């Protein structure tokens, strides 16, 4: 996939649509909190991909509008808050301590 602004916008829209759908599912299932929804791991993985794509777009030297730069910055900051949920940093359950498991499962 070529690193372009149009592709970044498509990825950003996909992430936004995914989070809206997840929010609707949480409401329909009785108002469970998003941080307790099992799909939060998938959303964190998508967000990681979007923020990494934005970082590469910035490094490519392509001319970017201030709005796109701001959007990349917003996704990067948002990912920093959920970095621990993304797949590469998540330990297998059998390697976790009890406190790590409880934090992961929001117990």
N, C-alpha and C positions, 0 to 999 in steps of 0.2 A: 504494500500500500504506500503510495507516494505521500510524503509528509506535506500536506497542503492545509490552508485555512479552511477550505470547504470540508475536507475530511474531518478536521478537528471539530467543526460545528456539527457535523453528523454524529460524531461520537458523543459530544456534549448533549445533543438532543436525545440520543439513545439513553444516556444515563439519567437525564431528567425524566423521561417517560417511564423508565424502569422504577425510579423512586416514587413517582406518582401512582403507578400501579401497585407497588408494594404498600403504599400508604392506604390505598383503597381496600386492599386485602385485609390489612390490620383493622380497619374500621369495620369491615363486614364480619370479621371473626370476633367481634365483641369489643373492639377498642383496645386491642393489645398494643403495647408500646412498640415503636419501631426498633428500639434497642433490644427487644425480646423476640423479634421476628427472626426466624431461621434464615431468611433471605438476606440478612444484613451482611453475611460473608460474601455473597455473590455481588452485592452492591459495592462493597469495599474493593473487590477485585476489579470491577468495572471502573470505579473511581481511580484506582491506581493506574490503570491503563490510560485513562483520559489525561490524568495529570502528567504521566510520563510522555505521552504524545505531545502535550503542550510544551513540555520542557524541550523536547527535540525540535519542535517548531520554532521556539525562541532561538535555539542554537543554530538553526539552519540559516539564519541571516535574512530570511524572507521579510519583506516590508509588512509590518503588522500595525493595525490601527490600535489606538489606546484602549478601545473597547475589548478587543481580542486579548491584549496583554492583561487587562484587568480580569477577564474571564479565566485565563490561564492561572493567574495568581489566586483567584478565588478557589478553583478546583484544587490547586496545590495545597492551600491552607486547609481546605476541607478534608483532603486525604490525610494530612498530618494528624488530624484528630482521630481518624479511624485506622491508622496504619497497623495497629495490632490485630485487626480483624482480617487483613489481607492474607491470602493463602501462603505465600512464601515465608512469612514470619510466624505462622501458626504451627506450634509443635503438634506432633501426633498425640492423641489423648493419652496413650500409655506412657508417654514421657513427661506428662504434666504433673505438677504438684497439685494437691487438693485445692489450694488457694487459687492457682492459675485456672484450674477447671471451673471453679465456682465463678471466677470473674468472667471467663469466657461464656458461660451459660447464664450469667446474670442471676445467680442464686443468692 
